[in-house]
Amino acid sequence: MDAKFLYVDPATGEAIASVAFASADDAYRAISATRKAFDHGSTSNPKSWAGFDSPKRRCCHA
């Protein structure tokens, strides 16, 4: 799917972003991949979510 949504700044009328539309299948695949990474991430890998301690995880949820 190549459809795009053009985001326009309401204050200026200027186009500031072009965002690709996603299908339900795209969303499902993204959510599944995120869940898999979270559930199976290595705690020894500091770049994986499972490798973050609680304070670091909390900072990401403002």
C-alpha positions as CSV (number, residue, x, y, z in Angstrom):
1,M,0.0,0.0,0.0
2,D,1.6,3.3,-1.1
3,A,-1.1,5.7,0.0
4,K,0.1,8.7,2.1
5,F,-1.5,11.1,4.5
6,L,-0.2,14.6,4.3
7,Y,0.0,16.2,7.7
8,V,-0.5,20.0,7.6
9,D,0.4,22.4,10.4
10,P,-3.0,24.0,11.2
11,A,-1.3,27.2,12.3
12,T,0.6,27.8,9.1
13,G,-1.1,25.6,6.5
14,E,2.4,24.2,5.7
15,A,2.7,20.5,4.9
16,I,5.1,19.2,7.6
17,A,4.9,15.4,7.2
18,S,3.9,12.7,4.8
19,V,2.8,9.5,6.6
20,A,2.1,6.2,5.0
21,F,-1.2,4.6,5.7
22,A,-1.1,1.2,7.2
23,S,-3.4,-1.7,6.7
24,A,-4.8,-3.8,9.6
25,D,-2.3,-6.5,8.4
26,D,0.6,-4.1,8.7
27,A,-0.4,-3.2,12.2
28,Y,-0.8,-6.8,13.2
29,R,2.7,-7.6,11.9
30,A,4.2,-4.7,13.7
31,I,2.5,-5.6,17.0
32,S,3.5,-9.2,16.7
33,A,7.1,-8.3,16.0
34,T,7.1,-5.9,19.0
35,R,5.6,-8.6,21.3
36,K,8.2,-11.2,20.1
37,A,11.1,-8.8,20.7
38,F,9.8,-7.9,24.2
39,D,9.1,-11.5,25.2
40,H,12.3,-13.0,23.8
41,G,14.7,-10.1,24.1
42,S,18.0,-10.8,25.8
43,T,18.4,-9.4,29.2
44,S,22.2,-9.2,28.5
45,N,21.6,-7.0,25.5
46,P,21.2,-3.5,26.8
47,K,19.6,-2.4,23.5
48,S,16.6,-4.8,24.0
49,W,13.6,-3.6,26.0
50,A,14.1,-6.6,28.4
51,G,17.6,-5.4,29.1
52,F,16.3,-2.1,30.6
53,D,15.7,-1.9,34.3
54,S,12.4,-0.5,35.6
55,P,13.6,3.2,35.9
56,K,14.7,3.2,32.3
57,R,11.5,1.6,31.2
58,R,9.5,4.2,33.1
59,C,11.4,7.1,31.5
60,C,10.1,5.9,28.1
61,H,6.5,6.2,29.1
62,A,6.0,9.9,29.7
